Amino acid sequence: MTQKIFGHQNPDTDTVTSALVAADIEAQLGNDAKAYRLGEISSETAYALEYFGVEAPALLNEVGSGDEVILVDHNEKQQSAPGIENATITKVFDHHRIANFETEGPLYYRAEPVGCTATILNKVYKEKNLTISKESAGLMLSAIISDTLLFKSPTTTEEDIDAAAELKDIAGVDLETYGLEMLKAGASTSDKSAEQLITGDAKTFDIGEKSVRIAQVNVVDVDEVFARREEIEIAINEEIKRDGYDLFTLIVTDILNSNSKVLALGPEFSSVERAFDVALDQNTAVLEGVVSRKKQVVPNITKALSDL
């Protein structure tokens, strides 16, 4: 049986490239596995794939009973493929919190507090004495650059930095030059609809009894996004009404200055004020030094909602 490998919904660069890299690892180990994606490819990810001449994974709409799957870059079921509760999860490679995850049988589970799933996969190559091709090195390097915002994110660890230093040589690129060009490729928002902006990199989190949706957009011009605030608010409110979110936050991150601006809507919008000690003005506020959803946004909002 061919195992299906995929990351989370609304895939980012780490989730797409890690699926491809994990499939290469499985192939070298003699296992039958294929990489998939659960959504459209972003401009940033497309840049990385084209640069290293790698085809994007096929789109996967759902999984079901009898399917064997390997999860990368996520574990929470609401972020995974429809039908995941009926599939058999055989392996997980992740660097996020572990929530609402359980299986009927034992599995290989590897979660480490590093900035990127690719950093873990780079270790697996070396531990298993496998060959890292130029393409795989380039994909893992791209994922590390993306998830750490070229090492400016507080999620960055020494392991991420060391892995990138190794991989850039195999990939044959200048780290700073390639990294900045890749990030800029995904930073333009002028060609994106309001719906694309709020769904392109969005995740749902169950925090206590609250359903929280956190979307993030990396840009070089924050004002370009907020000039469309009213249009974006309409799109967000439609999602809140349709899916019953208690809180929807859009984090617009300036990749050059390492700050963000938040737009918060929903019944629990004021939790963002408590989470970051800010006052919202027209549902927005500047979050100085905040760039990481995983390490800075989710924990702060979790605490704010837990203190209710």
C-alpha positions as CSV (number, residue, x, y, z in Angstrom):
1,M,0.0,0.0,0.0
2,T,1.3,3.5,-0.9
3,Q,1.4,5.7,2.2
4,K,0.1,9.2,1.7
5,I,2.3,12.0,3.1
6,F,1.0,15.5,3.7
7,G,1.1,18.6,5.9
8,H,-1.6,20.9,7.1
9,Q,-4.4,22.6,5.2
10,N,-3.6,25.9,3.6
11,P,0.0,24.7,3.0
12,D,3.0,26.8,3.5
13,T,6.5,26.2,2.3
14,D,7.5,23.9,5.2
15,T,4.4,21.8,4.9
16,V,4.8,21.3,1.1
17,T,8.5,20.7,1.0
18,S,8.5,18.5,4.1
19,A,6.0,16.2,2.4
20,L,8.3,15.9,-0.7
21,V,11.4,15.4,1.4
22,A,9.7,12.8,3.7
23,A,8.6,10.9,0.5
24,D,12.3,10.9,-0.6
25,I,13.3,9.5,2.8
26,E,10.7,6.8,2.7
27,A,11.8,5.8,-0.9
28,Q,15.4,5.5,0.2
29,L,14.3,3.4,3.1
30,G,12.5,1.1,0.7
31,N,9.0,2.1,1.6
32,D,6.2,3.0,-0.8
33,A,5.0,6.5,-0.1
34,K,3.8,9.6,-2.1
35,A,3.7,13.3,-1.2
36,Y,0.5,15.3,-1.4
37,R,-0.8,18.8,-0.5
38,L,-4.1,19.9,1.1
39,G,-4.5,23.2,-0.7
40,E,-3.1,25.6,-3.3
41,I,0.6,26.4,-3.5
42,S,1.6,29.9,-2.3
43,S,3.8,32.2,-4.4
44,E,6.7,31.7,-2.0
45,T,6.5,27.9,-2.3
46,A,6.1,28.1,-6.0
47,Y,9.3,30.1,-6.2
48,A,11.2,27.5,-4.2
49,L,9.8,24.6,-6.3
50,E,10.6,26.2,-9.6
51,Y,14.1,27.3,-8.5
52,F,15.1,23.7,-7.6
53,G,13.1,22.1,-10.5
54,V,10.7,20.1,-8.3
55,E,7.1,19.4,-9.2
56,A,4.4,20.3,-6.7
57,P,2.7,17.4,-4.9
58,A,-0.7,16.3,-6.1
59,L,-3.8,17.8,-4.4
60,L,-5.4,15.5,-1.9
61,N,-9.1,16.1,-1.0
62,E,-9.6,13.5,1.7
63,V,-8.4,10.3,3.2
64,G,-10.4,7.4,4.5
65,S,-10.5,4.0,6.2
66,G,-7.7,1.8,5.0
67,D,-5.4,4.7,4.1
68,E,-2.0,4.7,5.7
69,V,-0.7,8.3,6.2
70,I,2.4,10.1,7.4
71,L,1.8,13.6,8.8
72,V,4.4,16.4,8.5
73,D,4.3,19.8,10.0
74,H,1.1,19.3,12.0
75,N,-0.8,16.9,14.2
76,E,-4.0,18.6,15.2
77,K,-6.9,16.9,13.4
78,Q,-8.8,20.0,12.5
79,Q,-5.8,21.2,10.5
80,S,-5.4,17.9,8.7
81,A,-7.1,16.1,5.8
82,P,-10.9,15.5,5.9
83,G,-11.4,11.9,7.0
84,I,-8.1,11.8,9.0
85,E,-10.0,10.2,12.0
86,N,-10.6,7.1,9.8
87,A,-7.0,6.7,8.4
88,T,-4.1,4.9,10.0
89,I,-1.4,7.3,11.0
90,T,2.0,5.6,10.8
91,K,4.4,8.4,11.4
92,V,4.5,12.1,12.4
93,F,7.2,14.7,11.9
94,D,6.3,17.9,13.6
95,H,7.5,21.0,15.5
96,H,4.2,22.3,16.9
97,R,2.2,21.8,20.1
98,I,0.5,18.4,20.4
99,A,-3.3,18.7,20.7
100,N,-6.3,16.4,20.3
101,F,-4.1,13.7,18.9
102,E,-4.6,10.0,19.6
103,T,-4.3,6.8,17.6
104,E,-5.6,3.2,18.0
105,G,-2.1,1.7,17.6
106,P,1.5,2.6,18.1
107,L,3.3,4.8,15.6
108,Y,6.6,6.6,15.0
109,Y,6.1,10.1,16.4
110,R,8.9,12.7,16.3
111,A,8.2,16.2,17.5
112,E,11.1,18.6,18.4
113,P,11.1,22.2,19.6
114,V,12.9,23.6,16.5
115,G,11.9,26.3,14.0
116,C,11.0,24.0,11.1
117,T,10.0,20.4,10.3
118,A,12.7,20.4,7.7
119,T,15.4,20.7,10.4
120,I,14.1,17.4,11.9
121,L,14.1,15.7,8.5
122,N,17.7,16.8,7.8
123,K,18.6,14.9,11.0
124,V,16.8,11.8,9.7
125,Y,18.8,11.8,6.5
126,K,22.0,11.8,8.5
127,E,20.9,9.3,11.1
128,K,19.9,6.8,8.4
129,N,22.9,7.5,6.3
130,L,20.7,8.6,3.4
131,T,21.7,10.7,0.4
132,I,20.6,14.4,0.4
133,S,20.2,15.5,-3.2
134,K,20.6,19.1,-4.3
135,E,16.8,19.2,-4.8
136,S,16.1,17.9,-1.3
137,A,18.7,20.2,0.3
138,G,17.1,23.2,-1.6
139,L,13.6,22.3,-0.4
140,M,14.7,21.9,3.2
141,L,16.7,25.1,3.1
142,S,13.6,26.9,1.7
143,A,11.4,25.6,4.5
144,I,13.9,26.7,7.2
145,I,14.2,30.2,5.7
146,S,10.4,30.4,5.4
147,D,9.6,29.3,8.9
148,T,12.3,31.3,10.6
149,L,11.9,34.4,8.4
150,L,15.5,34.1,7.5
151,F,16.4,33.5,11.2
152,K,14.6,36.6,12.5
153,S,11.8,34.7,14.2
154,P,12.0,33.8,17.9
155,T,11.3,30.2,16.9
156,T,14.8,30.0,15.4
157,T,17.1,27.6,17.1
158,E,20.8,26.9,16.7
159,E,19.8,23.6,15.1
160,D,17.9,25.5,12.3
161,I,20.9,27.7,11.7
162,D,23.3,24.8,11.6
163,A,21.0,22.8,9.3
164,A,20.7,25.8,6.9
165,A,24.5,26.2,6.8
166,E,24.9,22.6,5.8
167,L,22.1,22.6,3.3
168,K,23.0,25.8,1.4
169,D,26.3,24.2,0.3
170,I,24.5,21.1,-1.0
171,A,21.9,23.2,-2.7
172,G,24.5,25.5,-4.1
173,V,23.0,28.9,-3.2
174,D,24.0,32.0,-1.3
175,L,21.8,31.8,1.8
176,E,21.0,35.5,2.3
177,T,20.5,36.3,-1.4
178,Y,18.3,33.3,-2.1
179,G,16.4,33.6,1.2
180,L,15.5,37.2,0.7
181,E,14.4,36.7,-2.9
182,M,12.2,33.7,-1.9
183,L,10.5,35.6,0.9
184,K,9.9,38.6,-1.3
185,A,8.3,36.3,-3.9
186,G,5.6,35.5,-1.4
187,A,5.2,39.0,0.0
188,S,3.2,40.8,-2.7
189,T,-0.5,40.9,-1.9
190,S,-1.8,43.2,-4.7
191,D,-2.9,40.2,-6.8
192,K,-4.7,38.4,-3.9
193,S,-8.3,38.6,-3.1
194,A,-9.5,39.3,0.5
195,E,-10.5,35.7,0.8
196,Q,-7.0,34.5,-0.4
197,L,-5.4,36.8,2.2
198,I,-7.3,35.4,5.1
199,T,-7.1,31.7,4.0
200,G,-3.7,31.4,2.4
201,D,-1.9,30.6,5.7
202,A,-4.6,30.1,8.3
203,K,-5.0,27.5,11.0
204,T,-7.8,26.7,13.4
205,F,-7.0,26.1,17.1
206,D,-9.3,24.7,19.8
207,I,-8.5,26.6,22.9
208,G,-10.7,25.4,25.8
209,E,-14.2,25.6,24.5
210,K,-13.3,28.4,22.0
211,S,-12.6,28.0,18.3
212,V,-9.9,30.4,17.2
213,R,-8.8,31.0,13.6
214,I,-5.3,32.6,13.2
215,A,-4.2,33.7,9.7
216,Q,-0.9,35.1,8.9
217,V,0.4,37.1,5.9
218,N,4.1,37.9,5.4
219,V,4.6,41.2,3.5
220,V,7.1,44.0,2.9
221,D,4.4,46.7,3.0
222,V,1.9,46.3,5.8
223,D,-0.1,49.3,4.6
224,E,-0.8,47.6,1.3
225,V,-2.9,45.1,3.2
226,F,-4.7,47.5,5.6
227,A,-5.7,49.8,2.9
228,R,-8.2,47.0,2.2
229,R,-9.3,46.6,5.8
230,E,-13.1,47.0,5.2
231,E,-13.0,44.4,2.4
232,I,-11.0,42.0,4.5
233,E,-13.3,42.5,7.5
234,I,-16.3,41.5,5.4
235,A,-14.5,38.3,4.3
236,I,-13.5,37.5,7.9
237,N,-17.0,38.1,9.2
238,E,-18.4,35.7,6.6
239,E,-16.0,33.0,7.8
240,I,-16.9,33.7,11.4
241,K,-20.6,33.4,10.6
242,R,-20.1,30.2,8.5
243,D,-17.8,28.3,10.8
244,G,-18.6,29.7,14.2
245,Y,-15.2,31.1,15.2
246,D,-15.1,32.8,18.6
247,L,-12.0,34.7,17.4
248,F,-10.5,35.4,14.0
249,T,-7.1,37.2,13.9
250,L,-5.2,38.2,10.8
251,I,-1.5,38.7,11.6
252,V,0.2,40.8,8.9
253,T,4.0,40.5,9.4
254,D,6.6,42.9,8.1
255,I,9.4,40.5,7.1
256,L,12.0,43.3,6.8
257,N,11.3,45.0,10.2
258,S,10.1,42.0,12.2
259,N,6.9,43.5,13.5
260,S,3.3,42.7,12.9
261,K,-0.1,44.4,12.8
262,V,-3.2,42.4,13.9
263,L,-6.8,42.6,12.8
264,A,-9.1,40.9,15.4
265,L,-12.8,40.1,14.9
266,G,-15.4,37.8,16.5
267,P,-17.0,37.6,20.0
268,E,-13.7,37.2,21.8
269,F,-11.8,40.0,19.8
270,S,-10.9,41.8,23.1
271,S,-8.8,38.8,24.1
272,V,-6.2,40.1,21.7
273,E,-5.9,43.3,23.8
274,R,-5.2,41.1,26.9
275,A,-2.9,38.8,25.0
276,F,-0.6,41.5,23.8
277,D,-1.3,44.4,26.2
278,V,-2.5,46.7,23.4
279,A,-5.6,48.7,22.7
280,L,-7.4,47.9,19.4
281,D,-8.2,50.8,17.2
282,Q,-10.7,49.9,14.5
283,N,-10.0,46.3,15.4
284,T,-6.3,46.7,14.7
285,A,-3.1,47.1,16.7
286,V,0.6,47.1,16.1
287,L,2.4,44.1,17.7
288,E,6.0,45.1,18.2
289,G,8.5,42.3,17.7
290,V,5.8,39.7,17.0
291,V,6.4,37.5,14.0
292,S,5.7,33.9,15.1
293,R,2.2,32.5,15.2
294,K,3.5,29.3,16.9
295,K,5.6,30.9,19.7
296,Q,4.2,34.3,20.2
297,V,0.6,34.5,19.0
298,V,-1.0,31.1,19.9
299,P,0.5,31.0,23.5
300,N,-0.5,34.6,24.3
301,I,-4.1,34.1,23.0
302,T,-4.4,30.8,24.8
303,K,-3.4,32.4,28.1
304,A,-5.8,35.3,27.5
305,L,-8.7,33.0,26.8
306,S,-7.8,30.8,29.7
307,D,-7.9,33.7,32.1
308,L,-11.5,34.5,31.3
